[in-house]
Each structure stands twice: as structure tokens, then as C-alpha cells.
């Protein structure tokens, strides 16, 4: 029941280390080449990877296909926006409020949704997400449809100001690495084995005396908290809280990131976020009909790389475990 031993010299481990080194050196490279835009894009990729990491815990390891996780991203963003609107820019207090509200919301959504399965589960999470979306639209004092500008970023004393793009990037990167490690620890714990057991054979796990509601709800809440943290960072990056952060399209984008990168892999969300957002940025700069190109590319990826990019590497590369600790099911 303990985590598997790490194989630091395996090809996947070396590739993972190379990716981490590149991420750490990226700000220096963009500063040297005077390409500040790419640092903002990289920060957005990292933040989306954080949200996708949270969704991956519920989807990739828990088998819970949610179309409502953008709800929690938007919740984190609106806590920052509304508190800043009322003159409270203490980031630690914003974090506390976000954690409390997200826990309550995730428990509510999870308890109702987990009484169902399959399509019903998807539709209920979608309904909750849209309900909160229209709630945000109805808040005219906080911008309604137009969203809420944020004039003062979160202050996280004693950390430097999040106005500095490099500071925000490294903070987001630290949060991402922490969550990736947390997911790795969870899925290699007794809790994780039971959670994956429900994904593989629910009847057998229930016959063994395990509570589906207890394990899947716990995973659902933890995944929601990760998404809410991503929302707080996103609000500080864009200096904006928008109802679009809560929309079903945003939930679908996070779901797509997990699928492209590889469900049930720790590195998958980061790879998926990079591929999807890089393609969006590249194609949108080439043509206004970029979605007509991106759609078929995603379809081809789903047909010929059903396990995702990182999942495909896990399948073709020798060795059962590495520094990411993926579970090849």
C-alpha cells in the first residue's frame, strides 16, 4: 500500500525532469528574449493545468465525469474579485474564504450528483455549473454579464507582489507541483487504491464493505479545492472575474485537457494544457476559423491516441513506475 519506488533513470522520469527544468528556466528565457507575452501564456497554461489536475483526480482516478468543475474555478475567481471590490485584498483571507465556500459547494454538488451515475451524473454537474453561471450573470453590482474588473491583486505577505508576472508564474508553478505530488501520494495510498477500485469494479468494492459516497465524495471535494485555487490564480493573472469562468464551455475545456494529456496520469494535465492552449494560440493567430481546424485535430487525437499523449508514452515506454507515479490501468 506504499507508493511505488521511483525509477529516476527511466525515459519517462528523465522526460518529466526535462519538462520541470524547462518550466523553471522559462521566465529567464522570456526576459532575455523580451517576450513577455509568452510568460503570460505560460502562466495561463500552468493555471489551466492546476484546474485539470483537480479534475483528473475525480475523472481519471475516481471515474467521475464532471461537466461542472468550472463552477469551482469561477468561485475562486469571484472570491478574489468581490473581496477586492469591497477593499479586502488580503490574499490569505481570500484563500480561507475560498476554501470554506468551495468545500460547502463541493459537498452540496457531490452529495446530490453521487446519488446518480453515468449520464445522470454528468447532467447534474452540468446543471449545477450552469446554475452558478447564471447566478454570476445576475449579480449586476459585480458586473453581471460583463464581469468584474480587479484593480488590486491579492496581497500574500511576505511574498512579493503578484503584479509581477514572474512572481505569479512561479507561485502558480509551485502550486501545480504541490498538487501533482499530492495527487501522486493520494493515488498510491490506501485511499487511492480504494478510489481506483470503485472506478474499476464498483460492485466488488461495495461488497467488500467500502462506502462509495465516502471515498468518491472526498475525492470530489479535494478536486474542487484544486480548481478553486486555479480560479484565484486566474483572477490575479487576468485581473478580471468573468461569468465565462463558470460556463459549461470552460468545464468542457478542462475535460478536454485531461483527455488529451492522459486520464489517470499525473503529468497528463500539464501536457494537455500545453498542447491545447498552444494550439489555440497558434491557430487563432493564423485564421479566424481556427476552431474548424482544432476540432478535427482533437478528433484525430481521440481516435488514434485514446490514452492521451502521456498515457501513450506510459504504454510504449518500459517500466511500470517513475517519478510521476502514474497508474497504467
C-alpha positions, 0 to 999 in steps of 0.5 A: 500500500506504499507508493511505488519506488521511483525509477529516476533513470527511466525515459519517462522520469528523465522526460518529466525532469526535462519538462520541470527544468524547462518550466523553471528556466522559462521566465529567464528565457522570456526576459532575455528574449523580451517576450513577455507575452509568452510568460503570460501564456505560460502562466495561463497554461500552468493555471489551466493545468492546476484546474485539470489536475483537480479534475483528473483526480475525480475523472481519471482516478475516481471515474467521475465525469464532471461537466461542472468543475468550472463552477469551482474555478469561477468561485475562486475567481469571484472570491478574489474579485468581490473581496477586492471590490469591497477593499479586502485584498488580503490574499490569505483571507481570500484563500480561507474564504475560498476554501470554506465556500468551495468545500460547502459547494463541493459537498452540496454538488457531490452529495446530490450528483453521487446519488446518480451515475453515468449520464445522470451524473454528468447532467447534474454537474452540468446543471449545477455549473450552469446554475452558478453561471447564471447566478454570476450573470445576475449579480449586476453590482459585480458586473453581471454579464460583463464581469468584474474588473480587479484593480488590486491583486491579492496581497500574500505577505511576505511574498512579493507582489503578484503584479509581477508576472514572474512572481505569479508564474512561479507561485502558480508553478509551485502550486501545480507541483504541490498538487501533482505530488499530492495527487501522486501520494493520494493515488498510491495510498490506501485511499487511492487504491480504494478510489481506483477500485470503485472506478474499476469494479464498483460492485466488488468494492461495495461488497467488500464493505467500502462506502462509495459516497465516502471515498468518491465524495472526498475525492470530489471535494479535494478536486474542487479545492484544486480548481478553486485555487486555479480560479484565484490564480486566474483572477490575479493573472487576468485581473478580471472575474468573468461569468465565462469562468463558470460556463459549461464551455470552460468545464468542457475545456478542462475535460478536454485537457485531461483527455488529451494529456492522459486520464489517470496520469499525473503529468497528463494535465500539464501536457494537455494544457500545453498542447491545447492552449498552444494550439489555440494560440497558434491557430487563432493567430493564423485564421479566424476559423481556427476552431474548424481546424482544432476540432478535427485535430482533437478528433484525430487525437481521440481516435488514434491516441485514446490514452492521451499523449502521456498515457501513450508514452506510459504504454510504449515506454518500459517500466511500470513506475517513475517519478510521476507515479502514474497508474497504467490501468 
